Amino acid sequence: MVGTIDLVVIALYFVFILIVGMISYRKVNNETDYSLAGRSLGYPTLIGAITATAIGSGATLGVGGLSYNFGIVVIWSIIAYALGLLGFSVIAGVIRRIKYWTIPEVLLARYGNTARIISAVFLLLGLIALFGVQVAALGTVFTAVGGTLWGVTYSQAVLVARAVMIAYTFAGGMFALAYTEIVQAVLLLVILGVLLPVFLFMGIDIGRVTATLPSHMFDFFHGIPFYTLIGWFLTLIPICFIDVSLWQRASSARDEHVAKRSILVSTLLYFGYSLSIILVGIIGFYLYPSLKEIYGTNDVVVPILIINNLPPVMIGLSIAAILAVLMSTAASVLMVAGMTVSRDVARLIKPDLKEKTALWTARIAVVAIGALGITFSLLMRGIFEMMLLSFAIFIAVAFVPTMAALFWKKATNTGAIASMIGGGITVVALYGLKFTVGLPEWVEPIAGALIVAVILMYVLSILTYKPGVTPQELSKT
């Protein structure tokens, strides 16, 4: 049960992040400060920022709820994401070196304005959905914590969470994120990654758990359909290469070496943390097998285990840790949305946009995207599934053209635009059919979209490539 002291701890954390936001507000003098913390982050701050981003709602509530449903097989999702992070570390130096802040800017430099516009539109759609995921996760936590005390509903919790996140991001930008994410990462790794599993295992008989739980909970290969595993790999590996939050953090690094090494360290921390959350989810099924009937979702398993199995103060710190990572991830999404609007949308209308105007454009966009994300979070439930959907939207449009822009000299404007339109239409159409009339279970929208995107990129680029006309890879600039 959440006691008064735990509520005080949670409240103090909210006050802390708002104070950080206000202090950081004074450090923000231009768009570079707001979006990239002046490109000055060293190892502690960057490792904290990347780790907090990686172990967001997906690796905490999403993986917990998924493990509650399917068991140890969920390890393949974290293997997929870890492989993606390792791949991203290879190109992080390139991202830090090139002068472009956003993926639409990269596509503009290589393919022209049409590619930039298409990618910016789909990126904003994906960011609206991804922000909705974080708000939904916060709503789930608040419902579990506040529902037993004050009768807080999911919708009420979502609105409160949104207000705090938007205010803190609006003020301090990347400086506010960088300073708070060190604390958030430490809280998560120590309390949820180490102490929560220790407390749970101290109170149960492991032999009885393994004998009681269904056999599929310990099946590494057959606990979930094979096509679902394929969908995880086709989504979680590519998203790391074009994750705008990761690009933002790589661009915020002090230099290329800091960017690459920080990602490698964060990958190890992410993997160990996620393994702990999988075990926590499985234990949650053993202790509380009827969560969905009570709360409407299994994603609540981690906060419920915290509330019912940890001592006072530790409960408050744990809930604060979850709130910390969800808020930092949501704030990162809002930051990227603001940066995309100011650099890739507003500058289409006014190329000579002044720094101060660009800064306030980014801040206004933060508020607008936050408002739109609320609608998504109120309409959908299921954090991991919502996250994959938000990722798929952008992967289908941007992954193939972006990688080609960086590393394939024969990529052409025609091939890129066709790939983006074809991939985008395919993923939207397949998801639309899946949610309405239904599709065979083995059909993974992201797989179909990537196949279409690759074919169109390759065939049309080969047909339209002219030596000496298409620019060289941006990675060599």
N, C-alpha and C positions, 0 to 999 in steps of 0.2 A: 504494500500500500504506500502511496506517495504521501509523506508527512509534510508538516509545515517547513521543516528545515530544508527538505528537498525542493520545495517550491521556491524558497528563498534563493537557493543555489541557482535554480533555473532562471529566476528573475534577474539575479545579479549578472548572469552571463549575457542576457539580452541588453542590460544596461552597458556592460563592457563593450559589446560590439558597436552599439550606437555611439559610445564615447570615442572609440577608435575611428568610426566614420567621420565624426565631427573634427577630430584632431587631424585626420588625413586630408580633410577638406582644405586645410590651410596649405598643404604641400602641393596641391594641384593648381598649377599655373597655366597649363596648356593641355592639348589633346594627348600628347605623348605621355605626360605625367599621369593623366587620368586612365589611359588605356593600357600602358606598358610600364608604369612605375618608373618612368625615366630610363628604361633599359638598364637598370642598375642592380638587379637582384643577384645575390651571391648564393652559395650552397645552402645555408640553413633555410633562408626564406623560400628559395626555389624548390628545394626538396619538400618542404612543408606544403607549398602551394600545389605541386604536382600530386603528392600523396593524397592530400585532402580531396583533390578533384577525382582521382582514381577511385577512392573508397567513398564515393558519394552514395546517393540513394540506391543505385543499382547494386553495389557491392555490400550494402548494409541491410536495408529493408528488403530490397529485391531478391538478393541471394538468400537471405534468411527465409523469406516466404517461399522461394522456389525449392530450397532444401527441405523445408517443412512438407512440401508436396511430393518431391521426387527422390530426396536423399542424396547420397554421395555422388551420383552421376552429374550433379551440378558443377562438379570440379572442372568439367570440360569447358564450361563457360568462362571460368577464371583463367584456364590455360589459354583459351583463345584470346582473351583481352591482354594477358601478360605477353603473349607472342606479338600482339599488335603494338604494345608499348616498346618492346625490344626493337621492333622494326622502326618505330618512330624515332628511337634514339639514334638510329643510323642517319636519318635525314634532318635531325634537330639542328645540327651545325649549319646545314644549308639554309634552313628557315631563319636562323639567327643572322646569317650572313647577308641574305638578300634584303632589299630595302622595303619589301612589301609586308604589310601588317596582317592582311586578311586574304582568304582564298579568292574572293572575287577580284581583288587587286592583281593576284597572280594570273588569273584567267584573262583579265583585261590586258595585261602586259604581253601575253602570249597570243591570245586569240581575238582581242578587240572588245568593243563596248557591249555588243550583243551577248557575248558569253558572260560578261560581268553582270549584266542585268538579270539574266536567267538564273545564275547561281545565287545572286543576292536575294531574289524572290523566294527561291526554294530554301535557302539558308534561313531566312526569317520565319518561314513556315515551320521548319524543323526546330528552330529555337523557341517558338511559341509553344510547340508540343513539349519540348524538353523542359522548359520552365514549368509547364503544367505538371510534369512528372514530379519535379521537386516540391511543388506546392502540395500535390496530392500526398506525397510522402510525409510532409510536415503535418498535413491534416490528419493522416493516419496516426502519427505520434500523439498529437494533441487530443485526438479522440480517445486513445487508450489512456492517456494520463488524466485529461480533464473530464472525460465522460463520467467517471465514477465519483468525481468530486462536485462538479457544477452542472452536469448534464450538457456538456459542450457537444454540439453536433459536428459532423464532418464539414459541412458547408461553413459554419461559423469559424471553425478552426482554420480552414483554408483562407478566409478573408483576413484574419488576424496575422497569419504567417506572411501573407503577401505584403501587408502594410509595413512590417518591420524590414523585410528583405529589400523592398524597393527603396525605403528611406536610407538604409545603410549603404547601398550601392550608389544611389543618386549622389550622395555626399562625397565619399572618399575614393571611389573607383578602385584601380588596381593596387594602390597603396594600402587601402583599407583591407582588401583581400589578402595581400601578402603578409601583413602584420598579424592578422587574426588566424590565418591558416596554419601557422606554426603551432599555435596553441591547440587548434582543432585536431591537427594530425596527431599530436602527442596524446591528447585525451582519448581519441579513438583507438590508437594502437595499444595503449596501456590498459585502458578500462575495458573496452569491448573485445580487443584482440587477445588480451591475456587474462585479466582478472575475472571477467564474466565466465569464460569457460572453466576457470579454476573453481569458482564458487559452485557452478553447476555440477561439475564432476565430483566435488566433495560431498554433494548431497544425494547422489544416486548410486545404484549398483550397476556397473557397466555390463556385467554378465546378464543381468535381468533385462537391461535395455536391449541388448542384441538378441536375446531370446524372444522378447515380446514384440518388437517392431516387425513389420512385413519385410520379407526377404528383398524386395526391390529397393528398399532404402539403403542397402549396402552393395548394390549391383553397379559397378563402374561402367558397364557397357549396354545394359538392356533396361535401365530404369526409365528411359525416355525414348521415344521414337527416333530412329536414325536421321530422318529428315529434319527433325528439330535441332539435332546436333549440328547438321550441315548449316542450318540457318544461323545458329550462334556463331560459327566460324566465319561465315560470309558477311556477318554484320559486325562482330566485335573486333576482328582484325582490321578490316578496312577503315572503320571509324577512327581508329587511333591515328592513322595517317592524315586524316582531314578534320580531326576534332578541333574546332576553332578555339576551344579553351586551352588545349595543349599547344596549339600554334601561338596563342597569346602568351603563354608562359615561356615557351622557348624564345620568343621575341623579347621577353622582359629580362632575359638572362644578361649577366654582365659581359659574357663572351661565349663563344661556341663551345669551349670545353666545359664550362659550367652547365650549359644547357644539356649536353649529351650525358655527362656523368650524373647529373641530378636525376635524369629520367631512369637511368639504370638502377640507382639506389631506390627510387620510388617504386620501381617494378618489383623488387624483392619485398619491400614493405607491403605493397598491395597484395602480393600472392600469399604471404604468411597470414595477413589479416583476413583475407577471404576464406582461407582454409578454416580458420577459427569460426567464422560466421556460419559456414556449412555445418560444422559440428553442433553449433548452437541451435541451428534450425532443426536438425534431426532430434536433438534432445527436447526441443520445444514440442515436437509432434508426440513424443513419448509422454511428456508431462501434461500437455493440453491439447488433446486430439480434436477438440470441437471449436476451435477459434473462429472458423468461417461462419458457423452458425450463430455465434455470439456477436462478432464484430463486422461480419460481411466480407472479410478478407483475411487471408493467412499472412499477409505482409506485416501484420501487427505482432508477429511472434517475438521479435527481438525486444521491443519495449515491454511486452507483457512479461517476458522472462526477467527482465531487469526489475520491474516493479514488484514481482512476487518472490524473487529469489536473492536479492541483494540487500545489504543492511542500509539503514538511513545514511544520508550524506552520499554514500556510494550510488544510491539511486539517482539523486539529484545530479551528480557529476556525470553519470552514464547518460541520462536523458539529455543533459546539456551537451554532451559529446555528439549524440545523434543530431540534435538540433544544429550543432555547429557545422557538421559536414554537409547537411542538407542545405543550410543557408548559404554556405560558401559556394556550393555547386550552383545553386539557384542564382546567386549573385554573379558568378562567373558567366552564366548564360545571359543574364541581363547586360553584363559588361560587353560581351561580344555582340549582342544585338545592337547596343548603343553605338559601338564602333562601326558595325556594318552600315547602319543608317547614316552616320555622319560621314564616313569615307566612301561608301559605295552607292548610296542613294542621293544624299543631299548634294554631293559634288557633281552628280550628273546634271542636276538642275542649276547649280552655281559652282563652276569649277574653281573660282577664286575665293572660295569660302574662307573667311577669316578664322583664326585660331579660337577666339573667344566664342564666336558663333557656332563653330564646330563642336566645341565643348558642351555648350548648352543644347545643341541638337542631340548629342549623344545622351545627355541626361533626360531630356524629354522622351526620347525613344525608350529609355529604361522604364519609364512610367507606363508608356503605351503598350509595350510588349508584355509587361507584367499584368496589365489589365486583360489582354487577350488570352494570356496563358491560363487565367482563372477559369474561363469558359471550358477549355480543354480538360482541366483537372476536375471540374464538376461533372463532366459528361462521361469520363472514363475512369475505371478502377483497374488495378493490377499493375504494380509499379514496373516490374521487369518487362512485361509485354508493352507497356506504354513507352518505355525507354527504347526498346528495339524498334518500335514504329517511328519514333522521332529520329533515330539514327538512320533508318532505312530511307527516309525522305531525302536526306542530304547525300548519303552514299550513292544512291541511284543516279543523282544528277552530277555530283562533283568529283567522285573518287577517280574515275577513269581519266577525265580531262585534266585533272590536277596532276596526277602522276605522270601523264604524258607531257604536260607542260614543263615539268621539272626534268624529265629524264629521256624523252624521245624526240629527237630533232625532226622527225617526219610528221609529227602531229600538225594538223592544219586547222584553220578556223572552221571550215566546212565540217570536218570530221568531229571536232569538239562540240559544235552547236547541235549537230544531229544526235550525237551521243547523249548530250544533256537533255534534249527534248524527248528522245526515245526512252531513256532510262527513267525520266520523271513521269512520263505518261504511263509507262508500264507499271511502275510501283504503285502509283495512285490508283490505276484501274484494278490491279490485282487485289490491293487492300480493300478497295470499294466493294468488289465482288465477294471477297472473303467475309466482310462484315454485313453484307445484305443477303444476296441469294445463296451464298456459300460456295466454297471450292473444295476439291478433294484435299484431305488433310496433308498429303505429301507435297502440295504446291506451296513453295516458299516464295512470296513476292519479291524478296530481295535477290533471290537467285535468278529469277526471270529478268528482273531489271538489269542486273549486272551483265547477263549474257547479251541482252539487246545493246547495252551501252558499249561493251567491248567490240562487238561485231561492227556497229556503226562507226565507232572511232577508227578502227583499223581499216575497214574497206574504203570508207570515204577519204580518209587521209592518204592512203596509198594512191587512190584515183586522182586526187587533187594536189598532191605534193609536187613542188617544183624546186629543184636544188637552187640554193642561193636566194630564194624568196622567203621561205619559212624561217623564222628566227631560231637560233640555237637554244639548247636547254637553258632554263633560267638558273639551274644549279651551277652553271659555269660563269655566271655574271658576278 
